[in-house]
C-alpha cells in the first residue's frame, strides 16, 4: 500500500480488531487478510521499507503451502 492508503488504513479506516505493526518513519505497508475464522483480527497491517518484497515473500509462502 502506498503512503496515502497506509495512512487511511492505519487511521480513520482502521478496524479496531486489526493487528497493526507501525513505524512512523515508514510510509508504505502490506495489508494481510486473515482468513482463519478462529482469529478475531480481520487483517494485519505491516509497514515495511520493502513492501513489494514482503508481499512477494508472503505470496510465495502461501503458494508453497498449498
C-alpha positions in Angstrom: 0.0 0.0 0.0 1.3 3.5 -0.8 1.6 6.2 1.8 -2.0 7.6 1.4 -3.6 4.1 1.7 -1.4 3.2 4.7 -2.4 6.4 6.4 -6.1 5.7 5.9 -6.0 2.1 6.9 -3.9 2.8 10.0 -6.0 5.8 11.0 -9.6 6.6 10.2 -10.2 3.5 8.1 -8.7 1.1 10.7 -10.6 -1.8 12.1 -10.2 -1.8 15.9 -9.7 -5.6 15.8 -6.8 -5.4 13.3 -3.2 -6.1 14.3 -1.1 -3.1 13.3 2.7 -3.1 13.2 3.5 0.6 12.6 6.7 2.7 12.4 6.0 6.4 12.0 9.1 6.9 9.8 8.0 4.2 7.3 5.2 5.2 4.9 4.4 2.0 2.9 2.8 -1.2 4.1 1.3 -4.6 3.3 -2.2 -5.5 4.4 -2.5 -9.2 5.1 -6.1 -10.5 5.2 -6.7 -13.1 8.0 -8.9 -15.9 6.8 -8.9 -18.1 9.9 -12.4 -17.9 11.4 -11.0 -18.5 14.9 -8.7 -15.4 14.7 -10.6 -12.2 15.7 -8.2 -10.0 13.7 -9.6 -9.3 10.2 -6.1 -8.3 8.9 -2.6 -7.4 9.8 -1.1 -4.1 8.6 2.7 -4.3 8.5 4.7 -1.3 7.5 7.9 -2.1 5.6 10.9 -0.5 3.9 10.4 -3.0 1.1 6.6 -3.8 0.9 6.8 -5.3 -2.6 9.5 -7.8 -1.4 7.4 -8.6 1.8 4.2 -9.2 -0.2 6.2 -11.4 -2.7 7.6 -13.5 0.1 4.2 -13.9 1.7 2.6 -14.9 -1.6 5.4 -17.4 -2.3 4.9 -18.9 1.2 1.2 -19.1 0.7 1.6 -20.8 -2.7 4.2 -23.3 -1.3 1.8 -24.3 1.5 -1.0 -25.3 -0.9 
